[in-house]
Amino acid sequence: MNWGYKIAIFYTTFAIFIIALVVISFNQKYDLVTEDYYDKELKFQDQIDKQNLVNTNSKQVLWKHENNSLNLTFPATENVSGEIILFRPSDAAMDFNVSAMPDSLGNQQIDLKTASKGKYLLQIDWKENDKSYFQENVIIL
């Protein structure tokens, strides 16, 4: 076999390799953190202010993961409303939201039987009277 055939085989295998990489890259799944990331980025300073308000006023929501439930204890018991998000960084389909509705003692229990095991970000965005708070913690289920 002369050198002309060897060059032709090399270029053909290289082209097949590049085409295979393109096909594989088009079949990859990429999850965005959020679909409206630009709007959230513009409001990010508000979230930082909410986090600072949690720290300065000692308004931390206490949480405990037991068996298949997540127990939250809010620092206030009246006029609390908001949203609790369990955000899964590796797969957006596994995220879920719950409304923050603590009982008269400030406790709320979230059932985690349907949640798969792994790393989540527990994001609690709540409002008490006229002040807004935000807290984020890493939780491993």
C-alpha positions as CSV (number, residue, x, y, z in Angstrom):
1,M,0.0,0.0,0.0
2,N,1.5,3.3,-1.0
3,W,1.4,6.5,1.0
4,G,-1.6,8.0,-0.9
5,Y,-3.9,5.3,0.5
6,K,-2.6,5.9,4.0
7,I,-3.4,9.6,3.8
8,A,-6.8,8.9,2.4
9,I,-7.6,6.4,5.3
10,F,-6.3,8.9,7.9
11,Y,-8.5,11.8,6.6
12,T,-11.5,9.5,6.3
13,T,-11.2,8.2,9.9
14,F,-10.6,11.8,11.1
15,A,-13.7,13.0,9.4
16,I,-15.8,10.1,10.8
17,F,-14.4,10.9,14.3
18,I,-15.4,14.6,14.0
19,I,-18.9,13.7,12.7
20,A,-19.3,11.3,15.7
21,L,-18.3,14.1,18.2
22,V,-20.8,16.5,16.6
23,V,-23.6,13.9,16.9
24,I,-22.7,13.2,20.5
25,S,-22.6,16.9,21.4
26,F,-26.0,17.5,19.9
27,N,-27.5,14.7,22.0
28,Q,-26.2,16.1,25.3
29,K,-28.8,17.5,27.7
30,Y,-28.0,20.9,29.3
31,D,-30.1,22.2,32.1
32,L,-30.2,25.9,32.7
33,V,-30.4,27.0,36.4
34,T,-33.5,28.9,35.4
35,E,-35.1,29.8,32.1
36,D,-35.4,33.5,33.0
37,Y,-31.8,33.9,34.3
38,Y,-31.4,37.4,33.0
39,D,-34.4,38.8,35.0
40,K,-33.2,37.0,38.1
41,E,-29.7,38.4,37.6
42,L,-31.1,41.9,37.6
43,K,-32.9,41.2,40.9
44,F,-29.9,39.5,42.5
45,Q,-29.1,42.5,44.7
46,D,-32.5,42.1,46.3
47,Q,-31.7,38.5,47.2
48,I,-28.4,39.6,48.8
49,D,-30.2,42.2,50.8
50,K,-32.7,39.6,52.0
51,Q,-29.8,37.3,53.0
52,N,-28.2,40.1,54.9
53,L,-31.4,40.9,56.7
54,V,-31.6,37.2,57.9
55,N,-28.1,37.4,59.3
56,T,-28.5,40.8,61.0
57,N,-31.9,40.1,62.5
58,S,-31.0,36.4,63.5
59,K,-34.1,35.2,61.6
60,Q,-32.6,31.8,60.5
61,V,-35.1,29.1,59.6
62,L,-33.9,26.0,61.4
63,W,-34.2,22.7,59.4
64,K,-33.7,19.1,60.1
65,H,-33.8,16.1,57.7
66,E,-35.3,13.1,59.3
67,N,-36.3,9.8,57.5
68,N,-38.4,10.9,54.6
69,S,-39.3,14.4,55.7
70,L,-37.8,17.8,56.2
71,N,-38.8,19.7,59.3
72,L,-38.6,23.5,59.2
73,T,-38.9,25.9,62.1
74,F,-39.5,29.5,61.3
75,P,-38.5,32.2,63.7
76,A,-41.9,33.9,63.5
77,T,-45.4,32.3,63.8
78,E,-47.6,35.1,62.4
79,N,-48.0,36.5,58.9
80,V,-45.4,34.2,57.3
81,S,-45.8,33.5,53.6
82,G,-43.4,32.6,50.9
83,E,-41.9,29.7,49.0
84,I,-39.6,26.8,49.8
85,I,-37.6,25.4,46.8
86,L,-35.6,22.3,46.8
87,F,-33.2,22.9,43.9
88,R,-31.3,20.1,42.3
89,P,-28.2,21.5,40.5
90,S,-27.7,18.3,38.5
91,D,-31.2,17.8,37.1
92,A,-33.9,20.5,36.7
93,A,-36.6,17.9,36.5
94,M,-36.0,16.9,40.2
95,D,-36.7,20.4,41.6
96,F,-39.8,21.0,43.6
97,N,-41.5,24.0,45.2
98,V,-43.7,24.2,48.3
99,S,-45.5,27.1,49.8
100,A,-44.2,28.3,53.1
101,M,-47.2,27.9,55.5
102,P,-46.0,27.2,59.0
103,D,-48.4,26.2,61.8
104,S,-49.1,28.3,64.9
105,L,-45.7,27.2,66.4
106,G,-43.7,28.1,63.3
107,N,-43.2,24.5,62.2
108,Q,-43.6,23.1,58.8
109,Q,-43.1,19.5,57.6
110,I,-42.3,18.7,53.9
111,D,-42.7,15.1,52.7
112,L,-39.6,13.9,50.8
113,K,-40.8,10.4,49.8
114,T,-40.9,11.4,46.1
115,A,-37.5,13.1,46.1
116,S,-34.5,11.2,44.8
117,K,-31.3,11.0,46.8
118,G,-28.6,13.5,46.1
119,K,-27.5,17.1,46.7
120,Y,-30.1,19.8,46.8
121,L,-30.1,23.5,47.6
122,L,-32.8,24.4,50.1
123,Q,-33.9,27.9,49.2
124,I,-36.4,29.6,51.5
125,D,-37.8,32.9,50.4
126,W,-40.3,34.1,53.0
127,K,-42.0,37.3,54.1
128,E,-42.8,38.2,57.6
129,N,-45.0,41.2,58.2
130,D,-43.5,43.6,55.6
131,K,-39.9,42.3,55.6
132,S,-38.6,39.8,53.1
133,Y,-36.0,37.2,53.9
134,F,-34.0,34.6,51.9
135,Q,-31.9,31.7,53.2
136,E,-30.1,29.0,51.2
137,N,-28.6,25.9,52.6
138,V,-27.0,22.7,51.1
139,I,-28.9,19.6,51.9
140,I,-28.0,16.0,51.1
141,L,-31.0,13.5,50.9
